[in-house]
């Protein structure tokens, strides 16, 4: 709808003598709503009137031929013919004369607001984090050497929070090695720290320990606790689940703190060597409650203090009273029937069962080519992702026959 106003050079419009009655302009909406037909209104011999107290503005004076003051209202579009038009609808009226162009006030853009994004971590202090510097801005990462392969794929996160570590030829012995997978939460710093320090701490402790099984168990426990205490001194937030496998003197020593898992293939039959540490485990729940904490379920997930969904791991300063870094360890003598070992984060195990993982990986792991191991890692990761896993997924396959 448009509205055009032709203004005369009548004394009526002289600033010194008066203005057009404001009520005329204020009643334009009423005129429009009363009839959808085209209207032609001719006003003449208007007498000056005192300025109205109405809030409706008056038109400014302009020079034009001495013709009557005329308002022409075009017929509104058919889509609006049956609609009552409010005063806000008449927003495109133009006031023009023969010697000047209309001045249309421009609408100001509102000032831009910069709202900082805060990170909340259930009671942890908001401190600057170096996670962004440590995080590897990659979608996936892979590595393969003779006897093992590892493949990590980022989920729907800002950065990859999974890490891994490998230590081969310990003490110059090709039959000794150590492997680890680390799943960070609340940032990447704890997983990065564990990947850089946990294996080293364990190897150092084991080298000083007695050669018996109990001595190795205790050395590994000390290595986990030492890594945890050193990380807490860094005053960094976040935590990490860990699973490690030490191969030494014909034995496979597997340890975990959290829900990363180790599964071995024994003649094609899957056997879990670790048990996930989650608040839903009855013994873990009892331990937490005995120390004054509580465990509850939120949307089907059991959490400590309504926050963390794992009960053991490196870090987690704000929940350290209930989240211990002490691992559970199992020792297995490597035999010919032991074909390969899978170390993986919960990104895999939440979507793929132990036996299913072994069945998929076994054809590749029984071969000798490294690319076949990598292909098996990729298959497992892609399977979990195709089933809806949004988490980071890390899978490491280790052939055990080279250590027998």
C-alpha positions in Angstrom: 0.0 0.0 0.0 1.4 3.5 -0.8 0.3 7.0 0.2 1.3 10.2 -1.6 0.6 13.7 -0.4 0.8 16.8 -2.6 1.3 19.9 -0.5 0.2 23.4 -1.7 1.8 26.8 -1.3 -1.1 27.9 0.8 -0.7 30.2 3.8 -2.1 27.3 5.7 1.3 25.7 5.5 3.3 28.7 6.5 5.2 28.0 9.8 4.2 31.5 11.0 0.5 31.0 10.4 -0.3 27.4 11.3 -0.2 23.8 10.3 -2.5 21.2 8.8 -4.5 19.7 11.7 -2.7 16.8 13.1 -5.9 14.9 13.4 -6.0 14.6 9.6 -2.8 12.6 9.5 -3.6 10.6 12.6 -6.9 9.6 11.0 -5.3 8.2 7.9 -5.4 4.6 9.3 -9.1 4.9 10.0 -9.7 6.2 6.5 -7.9 3.3 5.0 -9.6 0.7 7.2 -13.1 2.1 6.5 -12.9 1.5 2.7 -10.5 -0.6 0.7 -11.5 1.4 -2.4 -9.3 4.2 -3.8 -10.0 7.5 -2.1 -9.5 11.0 -3.3 -9.7 13.8 -0.7 -9.5 17.5 -1.7 -9.1 20.0 1.1 -9.3 23.7 0.5 -9.7 27.0 2.5 -8.2 25.4 5.5 -7.8 27.9 8.4 -4.7 27.9 10.6 -5.0 26.0 13.8 -3.0 25.9 16.9 -0.5 23.1 17.2 -2.2 19.9 18.4 -1.1 18.2 21.5 -1.4 14.9 19.7 1.8 12.8 19.3 1.2 12.5 15.6 3.8 14.6 13.7 3.0 17.5 11.4 4.3 17.7 7.8 7.0 20.3 7.0 6.3 23.2 4.6 7.4 23.0 1.0 6.9 25.1 -2.2 4.5 23.8 -4.8 1.9 25.3 -7.3 -1.1 26.8 -5.7 -3.3 23.8 -6.0 -5.5 22.2 -3.4 -4.1 20.0 -0.8 -4.8 16.5 -2.0 -4.2 13.1 -0.6 -4.5 10.0 -2.8 -4.7 6.6 -1.3 -4.2 3.6 -3.6 -6.2 0.5 -3.2 -4.5 -1.9 -0.9 -3.4 -5.3 -2.2 -6.1 -7.9 -2.4 -4.5 -10.1 0.2 -5.0 -7.3 2.7 -8.5 -6.2 1.6 -10.3 -8.1 4.3 -7.8 -7.2 7.0 -8.1 -4.3 9.3 -5.0 -2.2 9.0 -3.5 -0.8 12.2 -1.6 2.5 12.4 1.7 0.6 12.3 0.9 -0.6 8.8 1.2 2.9 7.4 4.9 3.0 7.5 5.8 3.8 3.9 4.1 7.2 3.5 6.2 9.7 1.6 5.8 13.4 1.9 7.2 15.2 -1.2 7.0 18.5 -3.0 8.1 19.5 -6.5 11.3 21.0 -5.3 12.6 18.6 -2.7 13.1 14.8 -2.2 11.8 13.0 0.7 14.0 12.3 3.7 13.4 8.8 5.1 15.0 8.2 8.5 17.1 5.1 8.6 16.7 2.5 11.3 19.8 2.2 13.4 21.3 -1.3 13.8 21.4 -2.3 17.4 24.8 -2.4 19.0 26.5 -5.9 18.8 26.8 -7.7 22.0 29.8 -9.9 22.6 28.8 -12.6 25.1 31.7 -14.6 26.5 31.3 -18.4 26.5 32.0 -20.0 29.9 32.9 -23.6 30.6 31.2 -25.2 33.5 32.8 -28.2 35.2 30.6 -29.1 38.3 32.5 -27.3 41.0 35.9 -27.0 39.4 37.2 -23.5 39.3 37.2 -21.7 36.0 40.9 -21.4 35.2 42.7 -20.8 31.9 43.3 -24.1 30.1 46.1 -25.1 27.8 43.9 -27.7 26.3 43.6 -25.8 23.0 47.3 -25.7 22.7 47.7 -29.4 23.4 44.7 -30.6 21.4 45.6 -32.0 18.0 43.3 -30.4 15.5 42.8 -33.6 13.5 39.8 -35.7 12.6 41.7 -38.9 12.9 45.2 -40.2 13.7 46.8 -43.5 12.9 50.1 -45.4 13.5 51.3 -48.8 12.5 54.5 -50.7 13.2 55.3 -54.4 13.0 53.1 -56.1 15.5 50.6 -53.4 16.3 48.3 -50.7 14.8 46.3 -47.9 16.3 43.6 -45.7 14.8 41.8 -42.8 16.6 38.9 -40.9 15.2 37.4 -37.7 16.7 33.7 -37.7 17.5 31.4 -34.7 17.7 33.7 -32.7 19.8 35.7 -29.5 19.4 39.0 -31.5 19.6 40.3 -35.0 19.9 40.5 -36.0 23.6 41.8 -39.5 23.2 45.5 -40.3 23.3 47.7 -43.4 23.1 51.3 -44.4 23.9 53.6 -47.2 22.8 57.0 -48.2 24.3 58.9 -50.9 22.4 62.1 -52.8 23.2 62.1 -52.0 26.9 65.6 -52.4 28.2 66.7 -53.4 24.7 64.6 -56.5 24.8 62.3 -56.9 21.8 60.1 -59.2 23.9 59.2 -56.4 26.3 56.8 -53.6 25.4 54.1 -51.4 26.8 50.9 -50.0 25.3 48.3 -47.6 26.5 45.0 -45.9 25.4 43.7 -42.8 27.3 40.3 -41.3 27.1 40.1 -37.7 28.3 37.1 -35.9 29.7 36.6 -32.3 30.6 39.5 -31.4 28.2 42.5 -33.2 26.7 45.1 -32.2 29.3 44.8 -35.3 31.6 44.9 -37.7 28.6 47.9 -35.9 27.2 49.7 -36.0 30.5 49.0 -39.7 31.0 50.2 -40.6 27.5 53.5 -38.8 28.2 54.1 -40.0 31.7 52.2 -43.1 32.7 54.2 -45.7 30.7 57.5 -44.1 31.8 56.4 -44.2 35.5 55.3 -47.8 35.3 58.5 -49.0 33.5 60.6 -47.2 36.1 58.7 -48.7 39.0 58.7 -52.2 37.5 62.4 -52.0 36.9 63.0 -51.4 40.7 60.4 -53.9 41.8 60.8 -57.6 42.6 60.4 -59.9 39.6 57.4 -61.7 41.1 53.8 -61.1 40.0 52.9 -59.3 43.2 55.8 -57.0 42.9 54.8 -56.1 39.3 51.2 -55.4 40.4 52.4 -53.1 43.1 54.8 -51.3 40.8 52.0 -50.6 38.3 49.8 -49.3 41.0 52.5 -46.9 42.2 53.0 -45.8 38.6 49.3 -44.9 38.2 49.2 -43.1 41.6 52.4 -41.2 40.8 51.1 -40.0 37.5 47.8 -38.9 39.1 49.6 -36.9 41.9 51.9 -35.3 39.4 49.0 -34.2 37.2 47.1 -32.8 40.2 50.2 -30.6 40.9 49.7 -29.0 37.5 46.4 -27.5 38.8 44.8 -28.5 35.5 41.2 -29.5 35.2 39.7 -32.6 33.6 40.5 -36.3 33.9 41.3 -39.4 31.9 40.4 -43.1 31.8 43.4 -45.4 31.2 44.1 -48.9 30.0 47.6 -50.2 29.7 49.2 -53.5 28.7 52.8 -54.4 29.8 54.4 -57.4 28.1 57.3 -58.7 30.2 58.9 -62.1 30.5 56.2 -63.9 28.7 53.4 -62.4 30.8 50.7 -59.9 29.7 49.9 -57.5 32.6 46.8 -55.5 31.9 45.6 -52.6 34.1 42.8 -50.1 33.9 41.3 -47.1 35.7 38.0 -46.1 34.1 36.0 -47.5 31.3 38.7 -48.1 28.6 38.8 -51.8 28.1 41.2 -54.6 27.1 39.9 -57.7 25.3 42.0 -60.7 24.3 41.2 -63.2 21.6 41.8 -66.8 22.8 41.4 -69.0 19.7 38.7 -66.7 18.4 36.9 -66.4 21.7 36.7 -62.9 23.2 37.7 -62.5 26.9 37.6 -59.2 28.7 40.7 -58.7 30.8 39.4 -55.6 32.5 36.2 -54.5 34.1 34.8 -51.0 33.5 34.9 -48.7 36.5 31.5 -47.0 36.5 29.3 -45.8 39.4 26.8 -48.4 38.4 29.1 -51.2 39.6 27.9 -52.3 43.0 31.3 -52.4 44.6 32.2 -49.0 43.2 28.9 -47.6 44.5 29.6 -48.9 47.9 33.1 -47.5 48.0 31.9 -44.1 47.0 29.1 -44.0 49.5 31.4 -45.2 52.2 33.5 -42.1 51.6 30.5 -39.7 51.9 29.6 -39.4 48.2 26.5 -40.4 46.4 25.6 -42.0 43.1 22.4 -41.3 41.2 21.0 -42.0 37.7 20.3 -39.1 35.3 18.8 -40.0 31.9 19.8 -43.6 32.5 23.4 -42.8 33.2 24.8 -43.4 36.7 27.0 -40.5 37.9 29.1 -39.5 41.0 27.7 -36.5 42.7 25.4 -36.0 39.7 28.5 -35.3 37.6 31.0 -37.9 36.4 30.0 -41.2 34.7 33.3 -43.1 35.6 34.5 -43.9 39.1 38.3 -44.2 38.5 40.9 -42.3 36.5 43.7 -39.8 36.4 42.8 -36.3 37.5 39.3 -35.0 38.3 40.5 -32.8 41.1 37.0 -31.6 42.1 35.9 -35.3 42.6 39.2 -36.7 43.8 37.7 -37.8 47.1 35.7 -40.4 45.3 37.5 -40.9 41.9 40.6 -42.9 42.6 43.5 -43.5 40.2 44.2 -46.9 41.7 44.0 -49.5 38.9 42.8 -53.1 38.8 45.4 -55.4 37.3 45.3 -58.8 35.8 48.3 -61.0 34.8 48.0 -63.6 32.0 50.8 -65.9 30.8 50.9 -65.5 27.0 50.3 -68.8 25.2 50.0 -69.9 21.6 46.2 -69.7 21.8 46.4 -66.0 22.6 46.2 -64.4 19.2 45.8 -60.6 19.7 44.8 -57.9 22.2 42.4 -55.1 21.7 42.8 -51.9 23.7 40.0 -49.4 23.1 38.2 -46.4 24.6 34.5 -46.6 25.5 33.7 -45.0 22.1 34.1 -48.5 20.7 32.7 -50.6 23.5 29.5 -48.6 23.9 28.4 -49.7 20.4 30.4 -52.9 19.7 30.4 -56.1 21.8 33.6 -57.9 22.9 33.0 -60.9 20.7 31.9 -58.8 17.7 35.1 -56.8 17.9 37.2 -60.0 17.9 35.2 -61.5 15.0 35.8 -58.5 12.9 39.5 -58.1 13.8 40.6 -61.7 13.7 40.9 -62.3 10.0 43.3 -59.3 9.8 45.2 -60.0 13.0 46.1 -63.5 12.0 48.0 -62.2 9.0 51.5 -60.7 9.0 50.9 -57.4 7.1 50.7 -54.2 9.0 48.1 -52.7 6.7 45.8 -55.5 7.5 45.9 -54.6 11.2 45.2 -51.0 10.3 42.3 -52.0 8.1 40.8 -53.9 11.1 41.2 -50.9 13.4 39.4 -48.8 10.8 36.6 -51.3 10.4 35.9 -51.3 14.2 36.0 -47.5 14.4 33.7 -47.0 11.4 31.3 -49.6 12.7 30.9 -47.9 16.0 30.5 -44.5 14.3 27.9 -45.9 11.9 25.9 -47.1 15.0 25.6 -43.6 16.3 28.7 -43.2 18.6 29.3 -39.4 19.1 32.4 -40.0 21.3 36.0 -40.1 20.3 36.9 -43.7 19.3 40.4 -45.2 19.7 41.3 -48.8 18.8 44.7 -50.5 19.2 45.4 -54.0 18.0 48.5 -55.9 19.2 49.6 -59.2 17.8 50.8 -61.4 20.7 52.6 -64.1 18.7 55.7 -62.0 18.4 56.0 -62.0 22.3 55.6 -65.7 22.8 
